[in-house]
Structures are given as C-alpha cells and as structure tokens.
Amino acid sequence: MNLNVNSVDSLVTEIQGLSGSPQDVSHLNNLLKQSEDVIRSQAATFAPCLTRLDPAVHSLGYLYVLEACTASPVPEAQANELILPVVRFIDVCSAEQIRLVPDKFIAVCKRLHELVMTLNAPMRAVGPLLTAIRKIQPSPEHLTPLHPDFLQVCLSAKCYKIGYSILEDDIYKVDQPRDFFLYCYYGGMICIGQKRFAKALELFHNVVTAPMSSMNAIAVEAYKKYILVSLIHLRQFSSTFPKYTSSVAQRNLKNFSQPYIELANSYSTGNISELQAFVQANQEKFENGNNLGLVKQVVSSMYKRNIQRLTQTYLTLSLQDIANTAQINSPKEAEMHVLEMIEDGEIYATINQKDGMVRFLEDPEQYKTCEMIEHIDSSIQRIMKLSKKLTTMDESMSCDPLYLSKVGRERQRFDFDDFDNVPQKFNL
C-alpha cells in the first residue's frame, strides 16, 4: 500500500492517524519510506505540514518532512529561521520514533551543525546536539556519528566543560572508524582546554594506534599534538610506537611530523636557550598547524621539568640556585614556577619567604582517608568492569567466523615448540 501524498492535507492525516501505537508507527514508517522520493522532491510543497504536526507526538512524520526541507542548500539569510524548528524538534521529539530512521535524524542534526557554523554561532548547537546524542544512543557505550559534531561546536564555542562531560563515558562500540578518529581528536583538544592532559594523551594515543589501512590527516594532526602534550604533561616523549600500532602509522607519521620530532629532541637536552631558538626558527610551521600555543606551553614546561629533577637530588635549595640551575631568569620567576607546581601537586615543597629557601618534601598522602579509599574503590570497580567487558569481547571475537577465517589464512600452523613448557603438576 502506498501512502497518499497528493496534498498536504492527506499527508498530515496519515501521519496523525498512525502516530499512536508502536505498531502504527512502524506501519507509518514503511509507508513514508515508499513515498520518500515524492516528499523530498516536493519539499517546498509539504513544508506547511510542519506547522500542523506536533513534533513530540508525530515525531516520525515530522522528521521525514523536516529532513526533506533541510536537505537542500539554505541561503545564509534563511539559516536563522531554519535553526528554530530544528532545535525545537530535537528537544521534544520521541526517541522511540526517531530511532526507526536514525540516518534521517543524524542528517538533520548535522545540518544544524552546518547552519550554526555558517552563522558563526556554535553555542546555539551545543545543548541540542548533546540532547540529540542521548536520544539516538542505544547506550552510553555507543559512539554515534553526532559525537564529533558536538565536540567540534563545543570547541568553537569554548564550552570545554560541557564537551568534557561526554568524554567521561566509556566507549566500546563504534560503527564508523572516521567517527572514532574525530571523536578522539576533538576530545583531546577539549581536554587540552580543560588542562586535563592525561586524558588528552589517552585520546590522541587512541588515534595514533588505531587500525588504519592508509594514512589520514586526522592521525597526523593527533600525532603532532600527542608529542606536544607528552612534553607538557610527562616532560618527555618516546618516539617508539607500541607494537599494536598499524604498520602504516609506524612508517609514515614521523615523516609528516618532523618539526615536532625535532622539538622533542631539543627538549630532551634540557637547554632552554636551544629550545627557544628552535621554536623561533620554526614558528611559522607551528603557527600554520595551529599549535603555537601548545609549543609555548612546551617551552614553559621545561622550566618545571628542570625544577622537578632538582627534587630528586636536593632537600633544600635557594630560589637563586633554582633559577640558576633550571635556567630561569630570576628568583622571583623561579618562585612562581615552584608555587604553580605545588598547587598542581607536581612537587611537594615549602618556601621560606624570609631567606628565600625552598624545602622539598615527600608525598604527604598516606592513602588512609575516606576520600582516597573511595577513589581507590571506584578505580577498582571500573577496572573490574573493564576486565569483564574485555573478556566478553574476546569470547565474541573468538567465535566470529570472519575473524577465525582471517586468522586461519594469515597465521601459520603452530609447532609444539612454539608453546612455553608448562609444568604438568604443581607441588603445593
């Protein structure tokens, strides 16, 4: 049976009559699919339907018409008018109905992303896209195609805290590799904005080590930032890739990131003057990559690196000695760096303002407070959950016919000598 879409009235009647029970909605979806080409080709004709439908009740039919109306390019002058119904629909639509046609819902949300960027008003899409993600997600473990769009508008609007909130979800299910690359890349930049460098490193690391059959620009940019954040946060960088990194990445990433590799080599010498000279000579390259701000933080972190190394040798030092040894311009500037490191928990020390002496201390944490016990317990629970999840995934892969056939083709038959000798009996 074909849906009668000869007029706006007939379309509205059908949608209103079949938006009640789940069975009716499913039937309506089948009918709308059959008439999709007509609705799309005559979008301007059917646009008045939107004013006669309730987006909260008639979400499926509303979505079909809205997607058709937003599919064509929109002049900038009309973009503002189109944003309002899209935002309202995302806010009130039925999750059960829009999940019947997730591709259309995603297309509408991505159109919203384009419109707000055209108007240079990314803030207008932050809340709606977060709502859209929660509605389209089967569970918080799923990565949707809207995650990168949401993180990008958060970056553009400098809403780092809101963007970070979605990065706290543990993602286990990914449909499209590109979504994963962008999610981790934008997520890493959000974490940089929040000064959460450990999480940023984790996300950039995921991009660099992810399976890839060919080199892509996202991985290259992530690798550059991975180098910089490693120097800022860890005060060091290793150019050795983990064994599970794809051969494509291992062969090519360094070639595309040579100035950053050289920056890390210069950093490892501990010579501030040489590092500053290198940055000055390559400033244009870092600016073109939009990484000059991070590079400046790398230079600043070298002072802290040099101070941190002093704590491994000395118990007490004057601010003047710290300034001289760490190549800092003055005792006052050295004091500023020490105070920042104390506040950030990077070192434990006290400063005697009277004689300008710094006393380095041991970590005062005794791991017996209620807060610390709760933190350790929550970490253990999270690790146990992750272990269980990995076991389930491993069992699933071990039974997957495609995986087994691929492994069978690529792996030679094991010889008995390939296995470690295992004792047949244990004496307890």
KAZI-V755427 format. One record per residue. SS is DSSP state (2 for helix, 1 for strand, 0 for the rest). Layout:
{{SS} {SS}}
This chain:
{{0} {0} {0} {0} {0} {0} {0} {2} {2} {2} {2} {2} {2} {2} {2} {2} {2} {0} {0} {0} {0} {2} {2} {2} {2} {2} {2} {2} {2} {2} {2} {2} {2} {2} {0} {2} {2} {2} {2} {2} {2} {0} {2} {2} {2} {2} {2} {2} {2} {2} {2} {0} {0} {0} {0} {0} {0} {0} {2} {2} {2} {2} {2} {2} {2} {2} {2} {2} {2} {2} {0} {0} {0} {0} {0} {2} {2} {2} {2} {2} {2} {2} {2} {2} {2} {2} {2} {2} {2} {2} {2} {2} {0} {0} {2} {2} {2} {2} {2} {2} {2} {2} {2} {2} {2} {2} {2} {2} {2} {2} {2} {2} {2} {2} {2} {2} {2} {2} {0} {0} {0} {0} {2} {2} {2} {2} {2} {2} {2} {2} {2} {2} {2} {2} {2} {2} {0} {0} {0} {0} {0} {1} {1} {0} {0} {2} {2} {2} {2} {2} {2} {2} {2} {2} {2} {2} {2} {0} {0} {2} {2} {2} {2} {2} {2} {2} {2} {0} {0} {0} {0} {0} {1} {1} {0} {0} {2} {2} {2} {2} {2} {2} {2} {2} {2} {2} {2} {2} {2} {2} {2} {2} {2} {0} {0} {0} {2} {2} {2} {2} {2} {2} {2} {2} {2} {2} {2} {2} {2} {0} {0} {0} {0} {0} {0} {0} {2} {2} {2} {2} {2} {2} {2} {2} {2} {2} {2} {2} {2} {2} {2} {2} {2} {2} {0} {0} {0} {0} {0} {0} {0} {0} {0} {0} {0} {0} {2} {2} {2} {2} {2} {2} {2} {2} {2} {2} {0} {2} {2} {2} {2} {2} {2} {2} {2} {2} {2} {2} {0} {0} {0} {2} {2} {2} {2} {2} {2} {2} {2} {2} {2} {0} {2} {2} {2} {2} {2} {2} {0} {0} {0} {2} {2} {2} {2} {2} {2} {2} {2} {2} {2} {2} {2} {2} {2} {2} {2} {2} {2} {2} {0} {0} {0} {0} {0} {1} {1} {1} {2} {2} {2} {2} {2} {2} {2} {0} {0} {0} {0} {0} {2} {2} {2} {2} {2} {2} {2} {2} {2} {2} {2} {2} {2} {0} {0} {0} {0} {0} {1} {1} {1} {1} {0} {0} {0} {0} {1} {1} {1} {1} {0} {0} {0} {0} {0} {0} {0} {0} {0} {2} {2} {2} {2} {2} {2} {2} {2} {2} {2} {2} {2} {2} {2} {2} {2} {2} {2} {2} {2} {2} {2} {2} {2} {2} {2} {2} {2} {2} {0} {0} {2} {2} {2} {2} {2} {2} {2} {2} {2} {2} {0} {0} {0} {0} {0} {2} {2} {2} {0} {0} {0} {0} {0} {0} {0} {0} {0} {0}}
